[in-house]
Structures are given as C-alpha cells and as structure tokens.
Amino acid sequence: MNVHQAQKALKKLSEEIGCNTFERYAQTGTIYLTVHNPQGESMVIRISDHADAYGRADYTCDDVEGSLSGAKNQLIALRETSWTAVRRLRRIRRDRDRRESSNRREAWIQGVLSEYPNLYPTRESAEREANIIFQK
C-alpha cells in the first residue's frame, strides 16, 4: 500500500463529507490522521505499510489488520451517512463544476469577442481558442 496515496484518499473523503482532519507523522513513515466530524466526535486512523505495535489508533489501515476500504467505511460511519449519500454529493458537485466551467468559458468567449474583434473576427475562432484554454 502506498501510504501517501491512502492518506490523500482518506483526507479527500473526509473533506467531502464535511469532516476536519489533522495529520501527525511518525519517524517510521506512519501517518496518524485524526478526523473530527461536525458533532464533535473524532477518530484516529493509522495509515502505514507495516503492522501496528502500539494499538493506539481507532482504525489501522496497513493491509495487515485493516484496509483502505475499511478505513473509508469507518469515516462514513463516523459521519453517520451512507455511500449512496456520498455518491449523490459527488454527482451534485461534479454537475455544479461543469456548469461553472461552461459559464466561465462562455464569459471568456463573450469578453474576447467584444475586447479583441480583430484577433477573433468570428465566434468560431473564439470557440476554437476556448476549446484549447478550457480543454473541451
């Protein structure tokens, strides 16, 4: 298991579901991720590539005692939500981001058509440039 990828995935999920995180790093490379939900509850997830010697974490993500998917399920349980709700939230955010990107692209096209009529004589020329800039 790549410790930093697992840490990044758990931190991203924590932020998506509205939890705050705090990280501590051990000399062995172990990462202790403390997650606080809005109700004031917290848990410590140990992310490592070796077995746990002390047993201080609420959940261990090390492929010996626990897994990344198990740690994600622990986060979902801490927030008292479900994977269905997380998927719905991700879909809503993705749709919102697409709309915002589309609005930015259209505003850019309108702006360059009015500001630089010699550089972009037609809407098609501005749209070609927008496709490059906005990676459509």
N, C-alpha and C positions, 0 to 999 in steps of 0.2 A: 504494500500500500504506500502511495506517495502521501506523506504526512501533510505537506503544504497544500496539495490539491484537495485533500479531505477537509482540512481546516477552512479553505476557501469556500468549498461547497456548503459546509455547515454554517459558516458565517453568513453566506448569501441567503440560505434558507431562513436563518434566524431573523435577518433584516426583513425578508419578505413577509414573515408572519408577525412582525411588529415587536420583536424582542431585541433588547440591547445585549451587546457582547463585550467581554473583557478577556484579553489573552495574556497568559503567562507562559514563558518559555523556560524549560529546564535545560541543564547542561547536556543532557543525553539526547536532546532533539525532540523530546516530548513537548507537546503543546497542550496546555490546560485552557479550555475555552469555557468561561463562566457565562451562562446565559440567564438573563433576567426577563421575565415576562411582565406585562403591564400591571398584573395583580400583585406584584411584589415577590413572587416565588422565583427561586433560582435553582439551577443545577450546574454541575461541573462535568464537562465531557473531556475525557483524556484521549488525545489523539497521538498515537505513537506507532512505531514499527517494531516494537518489542513488548514482551509481556509486562504486566504491572507488578511491581514489587511491594507497593505500599497499600494499595486498595483505598485511596482517599477520594477518588472520583465517584460521582453518581453513575456514570456510564463510561466504559472503556471501549474506544474504537481503535483496535490494534490488530485485527484479524486473528487474534489468539482467543480472546474472551468475547469480543464484540465486533461488530462490523459497521461500515459507514451507513448502510441502510438501517441498521438498528439504531444508530445514533440519530438519524433523521426522524425515525419513528418516535424516539424519546422527545425530540423537540416538538413534534406535532402534539404529543400527549401533554407536554408542559404548557403549551399554549391553549390546550383544550379545544382543538379544532380537528379537521379531517383533511386527508389528501384531496378529497373532492373540492373542499373549500380552497385549498392552496392552488389547485389547477384552475379553478374559476377565477381566482385573484390574478394568477399569471396571465390568463387569457384577457382579462379586462385591461391589465397594464399593457400587454402587447398591442391590443387594439388601440388604446389611447396613444401609445408611442407612434404607431403607424399614422394615426390621424394628425398628430403634431408634426411628424416628418412631412406629411403631404402638405400641411398648411405652410410650413417653412419653405418648402420647395415652390409652392405657388406664389408666396410672397416674394421670394427671390426673383422668380420669372417676371412678375409684375414690376418689381423695382428696376431690374436691368433694362426692361423694355422702355421704361419711362426715362431712366437716367442715361442710358447709352444707346440711343436709337441708331447711331452709325455703326456701332460694334455688333448690335443684334437687330438687324433690319426686320426680321420676321420672328413670329412666336416660335416657329420650328427651330430656328437657330438658337434661341434662348433655351428651349426644351432640351436640345442636344447637349448643351453645356450643363444644364441642370441634372441631366441623367448621369453625367460624369461626376459632378460635385456631390450629388445625393445618392450615388451608387444604386440606381434603379435597375 
